[in-house]
């Protein structure tokens, strides 16, 4: 069996913004982000990996990445991760008190 391609979502712990990407090797790519080796994210360290999907082909992973960057894709992620986002807001509220 061929390996998977992954579409993933990172959250910057520095600015709270998100980054969507795709890769063949999720562990290596996440490590590259964390080490500042990715130009588009190196100023937003550190990151948390909060979501990923496995695809059978690079073409599918790239299409999924592009979709998740659209308005409808962002709505899909918000709905899919609703409990995660709710717990983060609650956690941040408690930590601020």
Secondary structure as GFF3:
##gff-version 3
##sequence-region A 1 97
A	DSSP	beta_strand	5	12	.	.	.	ID=ss1
A	DSSP	beta_strand	18	23	.	.	.	ID=ss2
A	DSSP	alpha_helix	26	34	.	.	.	ID=ss3
A	DSSP	beta_strand	47	55	.	.	.	ID=ss4
A	DSSP	alpha_helix	58	68	.	.	.	ID=ss5
A	DSSP	alpha_helix	71	80	.	.	.	ID=ss6
A	DSSP	alpha_helix	82	96	.	.	.	ID=ss7
###
